[in-house]
Amino acid sequence: MDVMVQATQKWLNDTYGSDVRFNRVDEDGQTGWGTIHGLIRALQIELGIQKTADSFGPSTQKLFKQKWPNGIKQQQDGFERVENVNAIIQGALWCKGYSTGASRISGHFYSGTGNAVKKLKKDMGVSDNSSTVTLDIMQALLSMDQFVLLANAGGTSTIRKIQQKINRDYVSYTGIIPTDGLYGRNMNKAMIKILQKLEGYTGKNVDGVFGNGTKSKLITLTQSNAGKNSEWFWLLEVMLICNGYDLMLGAEWNQIVWAIKKFQEDYCLPVKNMIDTNTWMSLFVSCGNKDRSAKACDTRFEITEALAKKIKGDGYTIVGRYLTGGNFKEIREGELKRILDNGLQYFPIFQENGTSIEHFTSVAGKYDGMKACTAAMKKGIPSTVIYFAVDCDVLDYQIDKYIIPYFKAINEVMEPRYSVGIYASRNVCTRVANANLAVSSFVSDMSTAFSGNLGFPIPKNWNYDQFNELKKYVGNIDLDKDAYSGRFPACSKVVSSEDYYKYELPTLYSANDLKNLTKITEIIPLLGEIEDAYKDYASSRSSLDQPALYSSEIGCLQYLAKRYFTKSGFAEEIGFRLVTAMEYDANFENFFNSKYASLKEKISAYLEQTDLWDGKTGIIDLPHLAVTTLTYCRLTINPNSWNGWAGDLVSAYVLVKECSEIMKTEPSLYIARAFVGGSNPNVDLKLNTPKFDNRCNYKDLCSDGYAIILAKAVKSKKSIKDAMNYTFIDKVGTEFNALLSDTKATNNDVLEIRDKVTGIVTTYIADYLSKYENSSVNIPQTVKDVCIWAYANWLKLLCN
C-alpha cells in the first residue's frame, strides 16, 4: 500500500463523493483502473461535463484545450490559490510513482510538483523539459501507461530508448507512448503511424491501421537504396528488434542482413536480401500480407470431392479439420481418406466452447483431452499433434489463471501417441509452450486485434499460422489460409480403428522353455520340512517372546517370502510389513539357518529368481507366490488384490507411459500388451534399449492366480504341504480362472472383465496405492485405460 495513493483516493472521495457524476474509489492505497477512472471523472467534473465517463475521450480533450490552450502552468511557490486540477495532477503523479515533495494532496502546483512533471517528461523522452502539463501530458498521467523500464516484465533498455525517440521525434503523429521497454499494442500502433508518415500520409490518415493504402505505398528496401532512405532503414531496424532479433541500433545493412534473412526464414517467407511487401507486413502486423500464398488451410466445412480438388488445384497441400462438433464441422465418415486420395494431407483441431475464457478450467481440460483422443482414435488418426483451440482474446494475466491449468489437465490425460498443440494468439501460444504444455502452435494471427497478437513475435514452435479468411471460397464455404513451417509433419495416412484395439497374447514361454524348469511339485516335500522346522522353533519359544508366533503354515510362507521383508528396496517401496499386517520373524530365520543348514541349502535357490513350472503352462516365482498368499490370508488395510494382480497391473502404468513416449508411432495397446502379462516386452516391441524391469509379467500374474487358490487352502487349516498339493495337483492349470473369479466378473466377457477391473483399480485407496507403484509419476488416464484393456483381453484369452 502507498500512503500517498491512499491520500489521493481519500481526496477524490471527499471532494467528489457526493456528486452523482462521480463513482467513489476504494481507499486501499493501490494504483489501479478504479483510481485512474476516478481521476478522469474528477477532471471531467472540473471541465463542466455532465455525463462523465471512464475514458479521456474527444469531449474531454476538446474542453481541456479550450480551458488551458497553453497547458496548466506551474505556480510560484507560496501562491495561495488552490485549484482542484492541481490536486488531480498531484494525485496522478503519485499514482505514477513520482513524488511531489509534499506530504498531502494540497491543490498547489509548486516546484515540487513541477519537478515531478519534469522528471516524468524526461522519462518519456519528450523534447519539452518544462513543468507545464499540456493535453498529451495530462492524457498520459490519467492512464495506466508506465514511463519507467519494466525489466521484471520483460522490458528492455533498447526498446525503451526507441520509445523515447518516438516521443521526442514523432510525437505529433503518435502521441505519447509508454516508455516501459515493452513492445506492445501502443508501440505497434505508433510504429505503423510512423510508417504512414514516411509514406506521405498526414492528419487523420495517419491512423495506425495497416490497410490497403498503407500496403500500396510500401517501398522495397535494399542495400543499394537504404542510405537514401535512412528513416525507412531505422524503421526496419526497430521492427526487427521489436520482433525479437538482437541488433544494435545504428548498424549498416551488412550488419543486419543476417537478421533479415533469419526473420524471413522464421516466418517462412521467401528469403531475399531485401525488404519486400511480404516482409514489411509480417514485421508490422500478425497476419502479414493476407494475399501471399499458403501451403496449408483449415475449414469448418466437410471436404467433399469437389472441394478437395479445388483446394489441391489452388496450391494447398494440407487441410486442418475438426475432431468434434457435429454436422459439417466434424470430420465425416470417409472424409480423411477422400483428403488423402486427392493428394492432400491433414491435421486435427479440437474446439468445443473455446470462445469464452470461463471454459478453460482443469475439469474442462481433462474432459477435452480425453474426448479429443477418443475422437482421434475412432477416426483413425495416427500419431500426431492435436491442436486445442483458445479462440478468444486472452489477456496476459488470464493465462496463468485459466489457460495454464487447462493445458496441464490436457497433458495429464493425453493418449501417449498424441502430442498437445495449441491454437491461440501469439502470446498465449508462447506462454503455454514455455510452460512445456504444448509442443506445437497453430497461431491465430488472422485475429490482428487480439491483445495477444499485437506487439508479440510469432511463437518459436509455430507449425501453422492462420493469416486470412477467404469468405465464400466456394459457394457458402469459408476457408482459412495457413502458413506452414514444417516443424511437425501433417498426417499422411488413416489408421484402421481396429489397429487401436486388436489384441494378441504377448510372447509367453515355449514348451521347451517349460520342460527345462523344475516342477513345483518336486519341491513340495521341502516346504513340508520348513513347516516342521517352524513347529520345532515354536516349541522352543516362550509365549512372551516377540514377535508373536504365527501358525506353522503362515510361518513357513513368511520365510519363503523373506526377500520382500528383508530387502530395503521392496520394504521401502510398498512396505510389506504393512500390507501383510505382520512383522518379519528374523529369529526363526536365524534358528532355521543354524539348525537346518542342509534344508536351507536345498531351498535357497528357489528363494531367489529361479522359475518353477506348474506342469501345464504356468510359471511360478516362489517368493512372489508366498507373499501374495500371505496377503490373501491376512486381514490387511488394503484390498487383497492390490497385493497381487491389481498391484502388478498398476505397476505397468509408468512403463507403458515411458515406452509410449519412446515409440510415439505405435498404438498404445500394442505397447501395453507387451508389458501386461508378457514375458519379454523388449522382444515383443522389437526394442533393444532400454531394458524394462517389468513387474506385471506372466510369471508374477501366474503366481498371483495360484496364490488365491493356495490362500483358500491355507485358511481351511490345511498344512502347507497339503495346501500346495491341493493347489498344484488338484487345481493345477486353474490360476487364470482364479484371477478371473477375483475380479468378480460373472462370465468370461472382455467388457465385463474390463469394467470389474476398472472398479477395483480406481477406488480412492487404489489411487493412493497406485502412486507408490508408479513413484508418484502422473499417469494419463488413457494409459491406465489401455493397461486395463490389455489385462482384460489377456485374462479372457487365457481362461478359454
C-alpha positions in Angstrom: 0.0 0.0 0.0 1.2 3.5 -0.9 0.1 6.2 1.6 0.1 9.0 -1.0 -2.0 6.9 -3.4 -4.4 6.3 -0.5 -4.3 10.1 0.2 -5.3 10.7 -3.4 -8.2 8.2 -3.2 -9.4 9.9 0.1 -9.2 13.3 -1.5 -11.2 12.2 -4.5 -13.9 10.7 -2.4 -14.0 13.8 0.0 -14.1 16.2 -2.9 -16.4 14.5 -5.4 -18.1 11.7 -3.4 -21.4 13.5 -3.1 -21.5 14.3 -6.9 -23.7 11.9 -8.9 -21.2 12.2 -11.8 -18.5 10.5 -9.7 -18.1 6.9 -8.7 -16.4 6.5 -5.3 -13.0 4.8 -5.3 -11.5 2.2 -3.0 -9.2 3.7 -0.4 -6.8 0.8 -0.5 -3.6 2.6 -1.5 -3.3 0.6 -4.7 -3.0 2.2 -8.0 -5.4 0.6 -10.4 -8.0 1.4 -13.0 -10.5 2.4 -10.4 -8.3 5.2 -9.2 -7.4 6.3 -12.7 -11.1 6.4 -13.7 -11.8 8.4 -10.6 -9.1 11.0 -11.6 -10.6 11.1 -15.1 -14.1 11.8 -13.9 -12.7 14.4 -11.5 -11.1 16.2 -14.4 -14.4 16.0 -16.4 -16.3 17.5 -13.5 -13.8 20.4 -13.3 -14.4 20.9 -17.1 -18.2 21.0 -16.5 -19.0 17.8 -18.3 -22.4 16.5 -17.1 -22.2 12.9 -18.4 -18.9 11.8 -17.2 -17.2 8.5 -18.3 -14.2 6.4 -17.5 -12.3 7.5 -20.7 -10.4 10.5 -21.8 -12.5 11.0 -24.9 -12.9 13.7 -27.6 -15.1 15.9 -25.5 -12.7 15.9 -22.6 -9.8 16.6 -24.9 -11.7 19.5 -26.6 -12.7 21.2 -23.3 -9.2 20.8 -21.8 -7.7 22.6 -24.8 -10.3 25.3 -24.6 -9.7 25.9 -20.9 -6.0 25.6 -20.9 -4.9 26.2 -24.5 -1.2 26.6 -23.4 -1.4 23.9 -20.7 -1.5 24.1 -17.0 1.4 26.2 -15.7 3.4 25.8 -12.5 2.5 28.3 -9.7 5.0 30.5 -7.9 5.9 28.8 -4.6 3.8 30.4 -1.9 1.0 31.3 -4.2 -2.1 30.7 -2.1 -4.7 29.9 -4.7 -5.8 26.2 -4.5 -7.2 24.5 -7.6 -8.7 21.0 -7.8 -7.0 20.4 -11.2 -3.6 20.8 -9.5 -4.7 18.2 -6.9 -5.6 15.9 -9.8 -2.1 16.4 -11.3 -0.5 15.7 -7.9 -2.6 12.6 -7.3 -1.9 11.3 -10.8 1.9 11.8 -10.3 1.8 9.9 -7.0 -0.1 7.1 -8.8 2.7 7.0 -11.4 5.3 6.8 -8.7 6.6 10.4 -8.9 6.9 12.4 -5.6 5.6 16.0 -5.5 7.7 16.6 -2.4 4.6 17.2 -0.3 3.0 15.0 2.4 -0.6 15.7 1.3 -2.7 16.5 -1.7 -2.5 20.3 -1.5 -4.1 21.6 -4.6 -1.0 23.7 -5.3 1.3 23.4 -8.3 4.6 24.4 -6.7 8.1 23.5 -7.6 7.9 20.0 -6.0 5.0 19.1 -8.4 6.8 20.9 -11.2 10.0 18.9 -10.7 7.9 15.7 -10.7 6.4 16.7 -14.1 9.9 17.4 -15.4 11.1 14.0 -14.3 8.1 12.4 -16.0 8.9 14.2 -19.2 12.5 13.1 -19.1 11.4 9.5 -18.6 9.0 10.0 -21.6 11.8 11.3 -23.7 9.9 14.3 -25.0 11.8 17.4 -26.0 9.8 19.8 -23.8 11.6 20.0 -20.5 9.2 22.5 -18.8 6.8 21.7 -16.0 3.8 22.7 -18.0 1.1 20.0 -18.2 -0.2 20.0 -21.7 -3.1 17.9 -23.1 -0.9 15.0 -24.1 0.9 15.0 -20.7 -2.5 15.0 -18.9 -3.7 12.1 -21.0 -0.5 10.2 -20.2 -0.9 11.0 -16.5 -4.5 9.8 -16.4 -3.7 6.4 -17.8 -2.1 3.1 -16.7 0.8 3.7 -19.1 4.3 3.3 -17.5 7.3 5.5 -18.3 10.0 3.6 -16.4 11.7 0.4 -17.5 9.7 -2.7 -16.5 12.6 -5.1 -16.6 10.8 -7.7 -14.5 8.0 -7.8 -17.0 10.5 -8.3 -19.9 11.1 -4.7 -20.8 14.5 -3.9 -22.4 16.5 -0.7 -22.4 16.9 -0.8 -26.2 13.2 -0.7 -26.8 12.8 1.9 -24.1 15.3 4.2 -26.0 13.3 3.6 -29.2 10.1 4.6 -27.3 11.8 7.8 -26.0 12.9 8.6 -29.5 9.4 8.2 -30.8 8.1 10.6 -28.1 10.8 13.0 -29.0 10.8 13.0 -32.8 7.3 11.6 -33.8 5.0 12.7 -31.0 2.9 14.9 -33.3 2.0 11.7 -35.2 1.9 9.1 -32.5 1.1 11.0 -29.3 3.0 10.0 -26.2 3.5 6.3 -25.9 4.7 4.3 -22.8 8.5 4.0 -22.3 8.4 0.8 -20.3 10.7 -1.1 -22.7 7.9 -3.4 -23.8 6.8 -3.8 -27.4 3.0 -3.9 -27.1 -0.2 -2.6 -28.6 0.5 1.1 -28.2 4.0 0.9 -29.6 2.9 -1.3 -32.5 0.3 1.3 -33.5 2.8 4.1 -33.1 5.2 2.3 -35.5 2.5 2.0 -38.1 1.8 5.7 -37.8 5.5 6.4 -38.3 5.4 4.2 -41.4 2.4 6.1 -42.7 4.2 9.4 -42.1 7.1 8.1 -44.1 4.7 7.2 -46.9 3.4 10.8 -47.0 0.2 10.5 -45.1 -0.9 13.4 -42.9 -3.7 14.3 -40.4 -6.4 11.7 -39.8 -4.9 9.4 -42.5 -2.1 8.7 -40.0 -4.4 6.3 -38.1 -2.1 3.3 -37.1 -4.2 0.9 -39.1 -2.3 -1.2 -41.7 -4.8 -1.1 -44.6 -4.6 -1.4 -48.3 -3.5 2.2 -48.7 -0.5 1.7 -46.3 0.3 -1.5 -48.2 0.2 0.2 -51.6 2.8 2.8 -50.6 5.5 0.4 -49.2 8.9 0.7 -50.8 11.2 -2.2 -51.4 14.2 -1.5 -49.3 17.6 -2.9 -50.5 21.2 -2.5 -49.6 21.6 -0.1 -52.5 18.8 2.3 -51.5 19.0 2.1 -47.8 21.3 5.0 -47.5 19.0 7.5 -49.1 16.0 6.1 -47.1 17.6 6.4 -43.7 14.3 6.7 -41.8 13.0 3.6 -43.6 16.2 1.8 -42.6 15.8 2.9 -39.0 12.2 1.7 -39.1 13.4 -1.7 -40.3 16.0 -2.0 -37.5 13.4 -1.1 -34.9 10.9 -3.6 -36.2 13.5 -6.4 -36.2 14.4 -5.6 -32.6 10.7 -5.5 -31.6 10.2 -8.9 -33.2 13.0 -10.3 -31.0 16.2 -10.0 -33.1 19.2 -8.9 -31.2 20.5 -5.8 -33.1 22.4 -2.7 -32.2 20.7 0.5 -33.4 22.7 2.5 -36.0 24.1 -0.5 -37.8 24.6 -0.8 -41.5 22.9 -3.1 -44.0 25.6 -5.7 -44.0 25.5 -5.9 -40.2 21.7 -6.7 -40.1 21.3 -8.8 -43.2 21.6 -11.9 -41.1 18.5 -10.8 -39.1 16.6 -10.0 -42.3 17.2 -13.5 -43.6 16.5 -15.1 -40.2 13.2 -13.3 -39.9 12.2 -14.4 -43.4 13.2 -18.0 -42.6 11.4 -17.9 -39.2 8.2 -16.7 -40.8 8.5 -19.0 -43.9 8.8 -16.0 -46.2 10.9 -16.1 -49.4 14.4 -15.4 -48.3 15.8 -12.3 -50.1 18.4 -9.7 -49.5 15.6 -7.1 -49.5 12.5 -5.9 -47.6 9.6 -6.5 -49.8 5.8 -6.2 -49.1 5.6 -9.6 -47.5 8.5 -8.9 -45.1 7.3 -5.4 -44.2 3.8 -6.5 -43.4 5.0 -9.5 -41.4 7.1 -7.1 -39.4 4.2 -4.9 -38.5 1.0 -7.0 -38.4 0.4 -10.5 -37.1 -1.4 -11.6 -40.3 1.3 -10.3 -42.6 0.4 -9.9 -46.2 -3.0 -11.6 -46.5 -2.6 -12.0 -50.3 0.6 -14.2 -50.0 0.4 -17.8 -51.0 0.0 -20.6 -48.4 0.6 -24.3 -48.3 -2.0 -25.1 -45.6 -5.6 -24.2 -44.9 -8.3 -25.1 -42.5 -12.1 -25.1 -42.6 -15.1 -26.0 -40.5 -16.7 -27.4 -43.7 -16.6 -31.0 -44.9 -14.0 -31.7 -47.6 -16.1 -33.1 -50.4 -14.6 -34.5 -53.6 -15.2 -31.2 -55.4 -13.7 -29.1 -52.6 -10.7 -31.3 -52.3 -9.9 -30.9 -56.0 -10.4 -27.1 -55.7 -8.1 -26.9 -52.7 -5.5 -29.0 -54.4 -5.7 -27.0 -57.6 -5.2 -23.8 -55.7 -1.8 -25.0 -54.5 -2.7 -26.1 -50.9 -1.2 -29.4 -49.7 -2.6 -29.6 -46.1 -6.0 -29.0 -44.7 -7.0 -28.7 -41.0 -10.2 -30.3 -39.8 -12.1 -30.5 -36.5 -12.3 -33.7 -34.5 -15.7 -33.0 -33.0 -18.6 -30.5 -33.4 -21.3 -32.5 -35.2 -22.9 -31.7 -38.6 -20.5 -30.5 -41.2 -17.9 -29.2 -38.8 -16.7 -32.6 -37.6 -14.6 -34.9 -39.8 -17.2 -37.1 -41.5 -17.1 -40.8 -42.3 -14.6 -41.4 -45.2 -13.5 -37.7 -45.3 -9.9 -38.3 -44.3 -9.5 -41.0 -47.0 -11.0 -38.6 -49.5 -8.5 -35.9 -48.5 -5.6 -38.3 -48.9 -6.9 -39.7 -52.2 -6.8 -36.2 -53.6 -3.1 -35.8 -52.8 -3.7 -33.7 -49.7 -2.6 -34.2 -46.0 -4.5 -33.1 -42.9 -4.1 -32.0 -39.3 -6.6 -32.3 -36.4 -8.1 -29.4 -34.4 -10.2 -29.7 -31.3 -12.6 -27.0 -30.3 -15.6 -27.1 -28.0 -16.7 -23.9 -26.3 -13.3 -22.4 -26.7 -14.5 -18.9 -27.3 -15.2 -18.0 -23.6 -12.4 -17.6 -21.0 -14.6 -19.2 -18.4 -14.5 -22.5 -20.3 -10.8 -23.0 -19.5 -10.6 -25.0 -16.3 -8.8 -28.1 -15.2 -12.1 -30.1 -15.3 -12.7 -28.9 -18.9 -9.1 -29.7 -19.8 -9.4 -33.3 -18.7 -12.7 -33.8 -20.4 -11.5 -32.2 -23.7 -8.2 -34.1 -23.7 -9.9 -37.5 -23.3 -12.6 -36.6 -25.8 -10.1 -35.4 -28.4 -8.1 -38.6 -28.0 -11.2 -40.8 -28.2 -12.4 -39.0 -31.4 -8.9 -39.1 -33.0 -8.6 -42.9 -32.4 -12.1 -43.5 -33.7 -11.4 -41.6 -36.8 -8.2 -43.5 -37.4 -5.8 -40.5 -36.9 -2.2 -41.7 -36.5 0.4 -40.3 -34.1 0.3 -36.5 -34.5 -0.2 -33.2 -32.8 -3.8 -32.3 -31.8 -4.4 -28.5 -31.7 -6.6 -27.4 -28.8 -8.3 -24.1 -29.5 -8.2 -21.0 -27.4 -10.4 -18.9 -29.7 -10.8 -15.7 -27.6 -8.8 -12.6 -26.7 -7.0 -13.7 -23.6 -5.2 -11.1 -21.6 -1.8 -11.9 -20.1 -2.9 -12.2 -16.5 -5.7 -14.6 -17.5 -3.2 -17.1 -18.9 -2.0 -18.2 -15.5 -5.5 -18.3 -14.1 -7.3 -20.1 -16.9 -5.1 -21.3 -19.8 -2.2 -22.9 -17.9 -4.4 -25.1 -15.7 -6.5 -26.1 -18.7 -3.4 -27.3 -20.6 -1.9 -29.0 -17.6 -5.1 -31.1 -17.3 -5.0 -32.0 -21.0 -1.4 -33.2 -20.7 -2.4 -35.4 -17.8 -4.9 -37.4 -19.8 -3.5 -37.4 -23.3 -3.1 -40.7 -25.0 0.7 -41.2 -25.4 0.6 -41.4 -29.2 -0.8 -37.9 -29.5 1.0 -34.7 -28.6 -0.6 -31.5 -27.3 -0.7 -28.5 -29.6 -2.4 -25.1 -29.1 -4.4 -22.8 -31.3 -4.3 -19.3 -29.9 -2.8 -15.8 -30.2 0.9 -15.4 -30.2 1.3 -14.6 -26.5 -0.9 -17.4 -25.3 0.9 -19.9 -27.6 4.3 -18.7 -26.4 3.3 -18.8 -22.7 1.9 -22.3 -22.9 4.8 -23.6 -24.9 7.3 -22.0 -22.4 5.4 -23.9 -19.7 6.2 -27.1 -21.6 2.5 -27.8 -22.1 2.3 -27.6 -25.9 4.9 -28.9 -28.4 3.5 -27.0 -31.4 1.5 -23.9 -32.0 -1.2 -23.1 -34.5 -1.3 -19.3 -34.4 -4.5 -17.3 -34.8 -2.7 -14.4 -36.5 -5.8 -13.6 -38.5 -7.2 -12.1 -35.3 -5.0 -9.0 -35.6 -6.9 -7.1 -32.9 -6.3 -9.7 -30.3 -4.2 -8.3 -27.5 -2.1 -11.4 -27.5 -1.1 -10.7 -31.2 -0.3 -7.0 -31.2 3.3 -6.4 -30.4 4.2 -10.1 -29.8 6.6 -12.1 -32.0 5.5 -15.4 -33.5 6.0 -18.4 -31.2 9.2 -20.3 -31.8 7.4 -23.6 -32.1 4.8 -22.5 -34.6 3.7 -25.0 -37.2 0.6 -23.4 -38.7 0.0 -19.6 -38.9 -3.6 -18.7 -39.8 -3.5 -15.4 -41.5 -6.5 -14.8 -43.8 -10.1 -16.0 -44.1 -11.5 -16.4 -47.6 -15.2 -15.8 -47.3 -17.3 -17.8 -49.7 -14.2 -19.6 -51.1 -16.6 -22.0 -52.9 -20.3 -21.2 -52.6 -21.0 -20.6 -48.9 -17.9 -22.4 -47.8 -15.3 -20.3 -45.9 -11.6 -21.3 -45.9 -8.7 -20.0 -43.7 -5.2 -19.7 -45.2 -2.4 -21.0 -43.1 1.3 -20.7 -43.5 3.2 -23.9 -42.7 6.6 -24.1 -41.1 7.1 -27.9 -41.5 8.3 -28.4 -37.9 5.7 -31.1 -37.5 4.5 -33.2 -40.4 0.9 -33.3 -41.3 -1.0 -36.7 -41.4 -0.5 -38.8 -44.5 -2.4 -41.9 -43.6 -5.5 -43.1 -41.8 -5.2 -46.0 -39.3 -7.9 -48.6 -39.1 -9.7 -48.2 -35.8 -9.2 -52.0 -35.3 -5.5 -51.3 -35.0 -6.0 -49.5 -31.8 -7.9 -52.3 -30.1 -6.7 -55.5 -31.9 -5.2 -57.8 -29.2 -3.0 -60.8 -29.4 -1.3 -62.6 -26.5 2.3 -61.4 -25.9 5.3 -63.7 -26.2 5.0 -66.3 -23.4 7.1 -69.4 -22.7 7.7 -72.2 -25.3 7.2 -75.9 -24.4 10.9 -76.4 -24.4 11.4 -73.5 -22.0 8.9 -75.0 -19.6 10.3 -78.5 -19.7 13.7 -77.2 -18.7 12.3 -75.9 -15.4 11.8 -77.7 -12.1 8.3 -78.7 -11.5 6.9 -77.0 -8.3 5.5 -80.4 -7.1 9.1 -81.6 -6.8 9.9 -79.1 -4.0 6.7 -79.5 -2.0 8.3 -82.0 0.4 10.9 -79.4 1.2 8.2 -76.9 2.1 6.7 -79.5 4.4 10.1 -79.8 6.1 10.2 -76.0 6.5 6.8 -76.1 8.2 8.1 -78.8 10.6 11.1 -76.7 11.3 8.8 -73.8 12.3 6.9 -76.1 14.7 10.3 -77.1 16.2 11.1 -73.4 16.6 7.7 -72.6 18.1 8.2 -75.3 20.7 11.4 -73.6 21.9 9.8 -70.1 22.2 8.2 -68.5 25.3 4.7 -67.1 24.9 6.2 -63.7 25.9 8.8 -63.6 23.1 8.4 -61.1 20.2 7.3 -61.1 17.5 4.4 -63.3 18.4 4.3 -66.8 16.9 2.3 -67.5 13.7 0.7 -70.7 12.7 3.2 -73.1 11.2 1.9 -72.7 7.6 2.0 -68.9 7.9 5.5 -69.0 9.4 6.6 -71.2 6.5 5.1 -68.8 3.9 6.8 -65.8 5.6 10.2 -67.5 5.4 9.6 -68.3 1.7 8.7 -64.6 1.2 11.7 -63.3 3.2 13.2 -61.3 0.2 10.1 -59.0 0.3 10.6 -58.3 4.0 14.4 -58.0 4.2 15.5 -56.2 1.1 15.1 -52.4 1.7 14.1 -51.6 -1.9 10.9 -53.7 -1.6 10.2 -52.7 2.0 10.6 -49.0 1.3 8.5 -49.1 -1.9 5.3 -50.6 -0.5 6.1 -51.8 3.0 5.3 -55.5 3.0 5.2 -55.5 6.8 2.2 -53.1 6.4 0.4 -54.8 3.6 0.7 -58.3 5.0 -0.2 -57.0 8.5 2.7 -58.9 10.1 6.2 -58.4 11.4 9.0 -60.5 9.9 10.4 -63.1 12.3 14.1 -62.8 11.9 14.5 -65.1 15.0 13.1 -68.0 13.1 15.4 -67.3 10.1 18.4 -67.4 12.5 17.1 -70.6 14.1 16.5 -72.2 10.7 19.8 -71.3 9.3 21.6 -72.7 12.3 19.8 -75.9 13.0 18.6 -76.7 9.4 21.5 -75.7 7.3 21.2 -78.6 4.9 17.5 -77.8 4.3 18.4 -74.1 3.9 20.9 -75.0 1.2 18.3 -77.1 -0.7 15.6 -74.4 -0.7 17.8 -71.3 -1.1 18.0 -71.5 -5.0 14.2 -71.3 -5.2 14.1 -68.2 -3.0 16.0 -66.1 -5.4 14.9 -65.7 -9.1 14.6 -69.4 -10.1 11.4 -70.1 -12.1 9.3 -73.1 -11.3 6.8 -74.9 -13.6 3.3 -76.0 -12.7 3.3 -78.8 -15.2 0.9 -77.1 -17.5 1.6 -73.6 -18.9 2.2 -71.7 -15.7 5.4 -70.3 -14.3 5.7 -69.6 -10.6 8.1 -67.4 -8.6 8.0 -69.0 -5.1 8.6 -65.8 -3.0 6.0 -63.9 -5.1 3.6 -66.8 -4.6 4.3 -66.8 -0.8 3.9 -63.1 -0.1 0.7 -62.8 -2.2 -0.7 -65.8 -0.4 0.0 -64.1 2.9 -1.9 -61.0 1.9 -4.9 -63.1 1.0 -4.7 -65.0 4.3 -4.3 -61.9 6.5 -6.7 -59.1 7.4 -4.9 -56.1 5.7 -5.7 -52.4 5.3 -6.0 -52.6 1.6 -7.8 -55.0 -0.8 -6.0 -58.3 -1.1 -5.9 -58.0 -4.9 -3.8 -54.9 -4.5 -1.0 -57.0 -3.1 -1.5 -59.4 -6.0 -2.6 -58.9 -9.6 -4.0 -55.4 -9.2 -0.8 -54.1 -7.7 1.1 -55.8 -10.6 -1.2 -54.3 -13.1 -0.8 -50.7 -12.0 3.0 -51.1 -11.8 2.8 -51.4 -15.6 1.4 -47.9 -16.0 4.6 -46.0 -15.7 6.4 -48.5 -18.0 3.7 -48.1 -20.7 3.8 -44.3 -20.4 7.6 -44.2 -20.7 7.7 -46.7 -23.6 4.9 -44.8 -25.4 7.0 -41.6 -25.2 9.8 -43.5 -26.9 7.6 -45.3 -29.5 5.3 -42.5 -30.4 4.2 -44.0 -33.7 2.9 -47.3 -32.1 -0.6 -47.8 -30.8 -0.6 -47.7 -27.0 -2.4 -51.1 -26.8 0.4 -52.7 -28.7 2.8 -51.3 -26.1 0.6 -52.2 -23.1 0.1 -55.8 -24.5 3.9 -56.3 -24.2 4.0 -55.4 -20.5 0.7 -56.7 -19.1 1.3 -60.4 -18.8 4.2 -60.5 -21.2 7.4 -62.4 -20.6 9.8 -60.2 -22.5 8.5 -56.7 -23.6 11.7 -55.8 -25.4 11.2 -58.8 -27.7 7.6 -58.0 -28.4 8.3 -54.4 -29.0 11.5 -55.1 -31.0 13.3 -52.7 -28.7 16.9 -53.3 -27.7 17.1 -50.5 -25.2 16.2 -49.5 -22.6 15.7 -52.8 -20.8 12.4 -52.6 -18.9 12.0 -54.1 -15.4 8.5 -55.4 -15.9 6.7 -56.2 -12.7 3.4 -57.1 -14.4 4.9 -60.1 -16.2 3.5 -63.5 -17.0 5.3 -65.3 -14.1 4.0 -62.8 -11.5 0.4 -63.0 -12.7 0.5 -66.8 -12.7 1.9 -66.6 -9.1 -0.9 -64.2 -8.2 -3.6 -66.6 -9.5 -2.2 -69.6 -7.7 -1.8 -67.5 -4.5 -5.6 -67.0 -4.5 -6.1 -70.8 -4.6 -3.3 -71.5 -2.1 -4.7 -68.9 0.4 -8.1 -70.6 0.4 -6.5 -73.9 1.2 -4.3 -72.5 3.9 -7.3 -70.7 5.5 -9.1 -74.1 5.6 -6.4 -75.3 8.1 -4.5 -77.4 5.7 -0.8 -77.9 6.3 1.5 -76.2 3.8 2.3 -79.5 2.2 -1.4 -80.4 1.8 -2.3 -76.9 0.6 0.5 -77.0 -2.0 -0.6 -80.4 -3.2 -4.2 -79.2 -3.5 -3.1 -76.1 -5.4 -0.6 -77.7 -7.8 -2.1 -81.2 -8.3 -5.9 -80.9 -7.8 -6.2 -77.3 -9.1 -3.2 -77.1 -11.5 -3.9 -75.0 -14.6 -6.7 -73.0 -13.0 -4.7 -70.0 -11.9 -6.2 -67.8 -14.7 -9.7 -68.8 -13.6 -8.8 -67.8 -10.1 -7.7 -64.4 -11.3 -11.0 -64.1 -13.2 -13.0 -65.0 -10.2 -11.1 -62.4 -8.1 -12.4 -59.7 -10.4 -16.0 -60.7 -9.6 -16.8 -61.0 -13.3 -19.7 -63.4 -13.7 -18.5 -64.7 -17.1 -15.6 -64.6 -19.4 -16.6 -61.4 -21.3 -13.8 -58.9 -22.0 -16.0 -55.9 -21.5 -17.3 -57.1 -18.1 -13.8 -58.0 -17.0 -12.6 -54.6 -18.1 -15.4 -52.9 -16.1 -14.8 -55.0 -13.0 -11.0 -54.4 -13.1 -11.6 -50.7 -13.6 -13.8 -50.6 -10.5 -11.1 -52.3 -8.4 -8.1 -50.2 -9.5 -9.9 -46.8 -9.5 -11.1 -46.6 -5.9 -9.7 -43.9 -3.6 -7.3 -46.2 -1.8 -6.4 -47.8 -5.1 -5.4 -44.4 -6.5 -3.3 -43.7 -3.4 -1.5 -47.1 -3.7 -1.0 -46.6 -7.4 1.2 -43.5 -6.7 3.5 -45.8 -4.7 3.6 -48.3 -7.5 4.5 -45.6 -10.1 6.9 -43.5 -8.0 4.3 -40.7 -7.8 4.5 -40.1 -11.6 1.3 -38.6 -13.0 -0.2 -41.2 -15.3 -2.6 -40.1 -18.0 -6.0 -41.8 -17.7 -5.6 -43.1 -21.3 -2.5 -45.1 -20.2 -4.4 -46.6 -17.3 -7.3 -47.5 -19.6 -5.2 -49.2 -22.1 -3.4 -51.3 -19.5 -6.7 -52.4 -18.0 -7.9 -53.2 -21.5 -4.8 -55.3 -22.2 -5.3 -57.2 -18.9 -8.9 -57.9 -19.6 -8.0 -59.3 -23.1 -5.1 -61.3 -21.7 -7.3 -62.9 -19.0 -10.1 -63.6 -21.4 -7.9 -65.5 -23.8 -6.0 -67.5 -21.1 -9.3 -68.5 -19.4 -10.7 -70.1 -22.6 
